[in-house]
C-alpha cells in the first residue's frame, strides 16, 4: 500500500473522529449520523488530491461540523 500524504492522513483522522463521536450518540440515531457522515465524505470524492486549498477548507468545515454535532444536546440528525 502506498504511503499517505499529510492531508490524506488528516482526512482519515477526521473520519475516524466522526465515527468515534457517533458511538456516543443514542443507539436509535447512530445510523442517521453514520449515513450523514458517509454522505458528506462521499459528496467530495471528486475533489482533486492536488487541490490543497479545497481540501484544507473542507477539513476545517468538517471539524466545525463535528464539534457542533458532538454536542450532547444534539441527539439525532436527518
TARA-V177686 format. One record per backbone hydrogen bond with DSSP energy under -1.0 kcal/mol. NH is the residue of the N-H (numbers start at 1). CO is the residue of the C=O. Records with the same first field share a line. If there is no record, write none. Layout:
# TARA-V177686
NH: CO / CO
This chain:
# TARA-V177686
9: 5
10: 6
11: 7
12: 8
13: 9
14: 10
15: 11
16: 12
17: 13
18: 14
19: 15
20: 16
21: 17
22: 18
23: 19
24: 21
25: 22
29: 26
33: 29
34: 30
35: 31
36: 32
37: 33
38: 34
39: 35
40: 36
41: 37
42: 38
43: 39
45: 42
47: 44
51: 48
52: 50
55: 51
56: 52
57: 53
58: 54
59: 55
60: 56
61: 57
62: 58
63: 59
64: 60
65: 61
66: 62
67: 63
68: 64
69: 65
70: 66
71: 68
74: 71
